[in-house]
Every structure is written in structure tokens, then in C-alpha cells.
Amino acid sequence: DGGITQSPKYLFRKEGQNVTLSCEQNLNHDAMYWYRQDPGQGLRLIYYSQIVNDFQKGDIAEGYSVSREKKESFPLTVTSAQKNPTAFYLCASSTTQGTGDLRLYTGELFFGEGSRLTVL
Amino acid sequence: KQEVTQIPAALSVPEGENLVLNCSFTDSAIYNLQWFRQDPGKGLTSLLLIQSSQREQTSGRLNASLDKSSGRSTLYIAASQPGDSATYLCAQRGGSGYSTLTFGKGTMLLVSP
């Protein structure tokens, strides 16, 4: 079955540690996204990537880093610089059209099941 | 900055009722709008996607409409069931399609038997 797989589902981290959340998709989508969800705040965009080896900062990128070495994979690292890392993290993907700067985010967005990070 | 507002924040109805969830957006140059469902502790499930050229989309008991002139979308759920209990979110993609989605905070729906 096609879909988006996030792992781990639950993760506990001590302060000062970096952690990496995995996101893999087999939908053949070009665009991938990372969102953070906090109670009462809705979804906020951390990073997104239109194509392999390219990614852009979203609204709350500070304290996070990503890579896009393969089309199928878009891992998110929560660094020790992130002041409030405890949250529910959601990965998503969608299709696009066009090329380069004219790439349009046209497609329906699909989400993984999420990863809940708790800092102890 | 684009904003998406969902009213009400929470809604409780008895089983069998038809109901309407509202979503308003500030960017009149909307490209498309998507409705999602989220169960507690889970990811988002896509329900309906409406392109700017469309007025509505239907899937089973769900019907979503789009009115660009008023900056509103509604999600109509017919004959509600306890299994419909979840948080419903709308998200707008603005401009000419180059932008990413802006999400509302959601409406938490409880359908009681």
C-alpha cells in the first residue's frame, strides 16, 4: 500500500540531545513537508522540500534541520537549540507540476501518522 | 499574511443530525482548499480537495463548498454518526499555487449515540 511512514511513533529525549525523526514515502511525490502541532496552535510549517537536494525554511525552522538526499526520504533533526521541542510532529507529501522556480504545489496533501517527541 | 479561521472550535450533536463546519480565509487569490480529519493522536486524513475553479466536491456523506468571493468554505456532513467524531481541519493554498498550505485550528466534533 502507498503511504507515508513516520518513525518512531513516540520518542523521549533528554535536554541537550539531538534527535532525528524519520519520514519515508512511496507515493512518488516530489514535495515533502514537516509540520509541528501543539495544542491550541494548529499546524505550523517547519521545513519543506520541492525536489531532491533542495529544501526551504518554513515559519518555525529555528532549531531544526533537514536533508533530502532521496526522493522517498525527508528526515527531520530536532537539535538542542530548539527551545520547546516537546510536540507532535507530522510529515506530509504532495505532487507538484512544473520545474525549478515555477514548480507549483498543486496536489492533495497526504500525511503520516505522526511522531510524538517528549523532552524529559 | 494568510489566515484561516474555523468556527465553531467545538461542536456536539446527537447522532443523525446534518451539520455544517465553517472555514474562512483571508487570501481571495485562493488556489485550492483541502479538508482533513484528525483522530486523537493520529495524523491527518485527507477528505476533500477543492480547486479554485470548482464550487463543490462530494465524497459519500461529505460535501464541501467553496465561495471565493466571500472567502468561505463549508463542510457539510449528512446523517452524522459517532464514527464521525474527530477534529476537522481546513487548509488553504493561496496565490498562484507557489505557496504552501495555511491551516485553520480545527473544529472538534463529537457525535453522541
Interface residues (C-beta under 8 A of the other chain):
Chain A: I4 Q6 Y33 G40 Q41 G42 L43 L45 Y48 G58 F88 L90 A92 R103 L104 Y105 T106 E108 L109 F110 F111 G112 E113 G114 R116
Chain B: Y31 N32 Q34 F36 G41 K42 G43 L44 T45 S46 L49 L89 A91 R93 S96 G97 Y98 S99 T100 L101 F103 G104 K105 G106
